[in-house]
Amino acid sequence: MTENSPTNPPPAAHRRRPRYPGKNPRRFEDKYKEHAPARFPETIAKVIASGKTPAGSHRPVMVAEVLDALTPKPRDVVVDCTLGYGGHAQALLQRIQPGGQLIGLDSDPIELPRTEARLRALGFDGSAFRAHRGNFAGLAQRLAGLGLGGADAIFADLGVSSMQIDDPARGFAMKLDGPLDMRMNPHRGQPASLFLQSLSARALADLLAGNSDEPNARLIADALAGKSLTTTTALAAAVRATLPRKAEDELERTVRRVFQAVRIAVNDEFGALEMLLRHLPACLRPGGRVAFLTFHSGEDRRVKKSFEAGLRAGDYAEISPTVTRPSPEECGANPRATSAKLRWARKAA
Ligand SMILES: C[S@@+](CC[C@H](N)C(=O)[O-])C[C@H]1O[C@@H](n2cnc3c(N)ncnc32)[C@H](O)[C@@H]1O
């Protein structure tokens, strides 16, 4: 056998990591330490202490309050409809052992396998935790397909994860240059660029007003309709150009609302939420509980109305009397928690 035969290949050439400009990495893909939290815990602690979210991760919001609302206990069957990075799932899994099972759903085919691997590495095997790629709109069918009559607790943490927002390649972020995509599942549907181009000015104005209560919907829609905007920064610049006399902070809020409205439409977020809300009571076991974290009024309004209607109809025995907000300490430590609202409901025993 020669030294470099196929069964004894030469050692792989050591590839140097490309250098980033400056002292600290700025670009998402250059933050190699943040992408490997297990190897660089001190870097992660430093980033979190500065109030930021390490690249490629997500900091779960209001975990203690979510656990209080769902009261998970050993042997429970729990569904996390929005698995994300798995922060809430991990806390729920710890509460339902021994004997419990958590079904984790997410529509994102890129992040789901990473989260599944992370939770497996924490010791949650196939009998405790199963990950499924899919839309929570189909929860009822999913549970039936798994042979589960219902769950003891169902949780949804709406919107996008930090992994999705912070990666410019996913096209969600108004401040990071990337393709204008915004799909949680990039293998399905149209990217935001094509979707936007297909809309009439009227349809775009309705979308901006309906999804984000945008006060300048008409003006922005007239300026943007039919335009080819292929990058996130091109969309942000086009929106800014429509309101030249606005102050910087108002301009930033406007761009944020436009991005949010388009993202909601591209992913049919309200359609999926309404479908989930409609089928929830049938997906819960008697006495089962559901909790939602919402991040803007369009989401919270839908959850609140559905819970109130469910209480009137007798589908729920009790609903949260008021909305719960994150503590000032949590908002200070994690500014992304600031707009969160928690609501829960309990099905009759
Ligand atoms: C805010 S993150 C969840 C973070 C998670 N609770 C954690 O602790 O890491 C929201 C997640 O929900 C997913 N998602 C949003 N809408 C969805 C839908 N209709 N069906 C399934 N997953 C959805 C997104 O892909 C994203 O990963």
The ligand as a Gaussian input file, in Angstrom:
#p B3LYP/6-31G(d) Opt

LIG

0 1
 C      -39.547000      33.698000      17.456000
 S      -38.959000      32.251000      16.697000
 C      -39.136000      31.024000      17.944000
 C      -38.012000      30.985000      18.922000
 C      -38.076000      29.854000      19.901000
 N      -39.200000      29.981000      20.799000
 C      -36.786000      29.714000      20.668000
 O      -36.817000      29.677000      21.911000
 O      -35.731000      29.640000      20.046000
 C      -40.248000      31.854000      15.607000
 C      -40.027000      30.597000      14.804000
 O      -41.289000      30.213000      14.283000
 C      -41.152000      29.747000      12.980000
 N      -42.469000      29.950000      12.336000
 C      -43.067000      31.125000      12.068000
 N      -44.284000      30.913000      11.512000
 C      -44.448000      29.571000      11.458000
 C      -45.513000      28.733000      11.012000
 N      -46.647000      29.231000      10.490000
 N      -45.364000      27.396000      11.142000
 C      -44.231000      26.870000      11.664000
 N      -43.182000      27.623000      12.088000
 C      -43.296000      28.954000      12.000000
 C      -40.032000      30.555000      12.401000
 O      -39.426000      29.872000      11.325000
 C      -39.103000      30.721000      13.605000
 O      -38.148000      29.716000      13.636000

